[in-house]
Amino acid sequence: MNSREKTLIFVLFGVAFFVINIFLFTSFQSAMQKKRSQLDVGAKKLKLMEADLATWESKADDVEWLMNNQPVVGVHGNIGAELAAYTEKVANKHGVSLSKRPSPQRADTEETGAYRSARAKVVANAMDGQLYKWLVELQDPELNRAITFLRISPQRDDPTRVDCELEVTQWFRPEIEEEPVVAE
């Protein structure tokens, strides 16, 4: 082999070495870029998960309270009737006169989730002290009962009394109807 052939072989090996190094370097750079983007995505997911955890921790007491104070199981019609009867009984107990007896409201067909609500509307008249005692007894979070609408206005002809229109809501767990077992 003469010197020109040796030089040609060295140049070809040098060019091949250079091309291979460029290929390896670009492959390495693209792999690093892909890993950096995966790392960025992972960091964003981690921040979201940490935010979710912080949110969960702030709601843990609420969830624990709800687990300890589960609503009763029932049917909307029964719960609504019981709520209306209870509202009237407590009104009589505190000397609140009912202008319109409590009336259970129709079921909200669009309600979803584990709990449903039954509502009773009532119009009453009382003195301030009587009304407040009645309202305090109606509002009972441990029994999943709340006043969800309240309008109080002074009575026109007697300034010592007030007219009150309110809606009381009772949350409950609906009874689950078991599917009939079909014998095959």
Buried (B, 14 or more C-beta within 10 A) or exposed (E): EEEEEEEEEEEEEEEEEEEEEEEEEEEEEEEEEEEEEEEEEEEEEEEEEEEEEEEEEEEEEEEEEBEEEEBEEBBBEBBBBBBBBBBBEBBEEBEBEBEEBBEBBEBEEEEEEEBBBBBBBBBBBBBEEBBBBBBEBBBBEEEBBBBEEEEBEEBEEEEEBBBBBBBBBBBBBBEEEEEEEEEE
